Amino acid sequence: MNRKTVVRPFRTSSYSGGGSANECVEVARTAVGGRAVRDSKDPARGTAYFGAQAWQAFVSALGRGPEAG
């Protein structure tokens, strides 16, 4: 298995884009503990893969809010 091997089904984010129905993403866990992210409205368009450390940094930054940036 490699970093692009998805080990759990994609799930749709419960909240994306400030309430707009056009900005939804799906997230799945990868074999190495990272995440795969794709557009729920157009999954064939491609998937972005993030390692475990990168994903954790992203989630931590979300928790700190826009002022952290």
C-alpha positions as CSV (number, residue, x, y, z in Angstrom):
1,M,0.0,0.0,0.0
2,N,1.1,3.6,-0.6
3,R,0.0,7.1,0.3
4,K,-2.7,7.0,-2.4
5,T,-4.3,3.8,-1.2
6,V,-7.7,4.8,0.2
7,V,-8.7,2.4,3.1
8,R,-12.0,3.9,4.2
9,P,-14.9,5.1,2.0
10,F,-15.0,8.8,1.1
11,R,-17.4,10.7,3.2
12,T,-19.0,14.1,2.5
13,S,-18.0,16.9,4.7
14,S,-20.8,18.0,7.0
15,Y,-19.9,21.7,6.3
16,S,-18.2,23.3,3.4
17,G,-18.1,26.8,1.9
18,G,-20.3,28.8,4.2
19,G,-23.6,27.1,3.3
20,S,-23.3,27.2,-0.4
21,A,-24.5,23.9,-2.0
22,N,-21.8,24.2,-4.6
23,E,-18.8,23.9,-2.4
24,C,-18.7,20.4,-0.9
25,V,-15.7,18.0,-0.5
26,E,-15.3,14.4,0.3
27,V,-12.6,13.1,2.6
28,A,-11.2,9.5,3.0
29,R,-8.4,8.0,5.1
30,T,-5.4,6.6,3.3
31,A,-3.2,3.6,4.1
32,V,-0.5,5.7,5.7
33,G,-2.8,7.8,7.9
34,G,-3.2,10.7,5.6
35,R,-6.3,11.9,3.8
36,A,-7.6,12.0,0.2
37,V,-9.8,14.9,-0.7
38,R,-12.0,15.4,-3.8
39,D,-14.9,17.5,-5.0
40,S,-18.1,15.7,-4.2
41,K,-19.8,17.2,-7.3
42,D,-17.1,16.1,-9.7
43,P,-15.0,13.2,-8.2
44,A,-13.6,12.2,-11.6
45,R,-11.8,15.6,-11.7
46,G,-9.1,14.4,-9.4
47,T,-8.1,13.7,-5.8
48,A,-5.6,15.6,-3.7
49,Y,-3.6,13.5,-1.2
50,F,-2.1,14.7,2.1
51,G,0.3,12.9,4.4
52,A,-0.6,12.5,8.0
53,Q,1.5,15.5,9.2
54,A,0.2,17.8,6.5
55,W,-3.4,16.8,7.3
56,Q,-2.9,17.4,11.0
57,A,-1.3,20.8,10.4
58,F,-4.3,21.7,8.2
59,V,-6.8,20.6,10.8
60,S,-4.9,22.5,13.6
61,A,-4.9,25.7,11.5
62,L,-8.6,25.4,11.0
63,G,-9.1,25.3,14.7
64,R,-7.0,28.4,15.2
65,G,-9.1,30.4,12.8
66,P,-8.2,32.9,10.0
67,E,-6.0,35.0,12.3
68,A,-3.5,32.2,12.5
69,G,-2.6,32.5,8.9
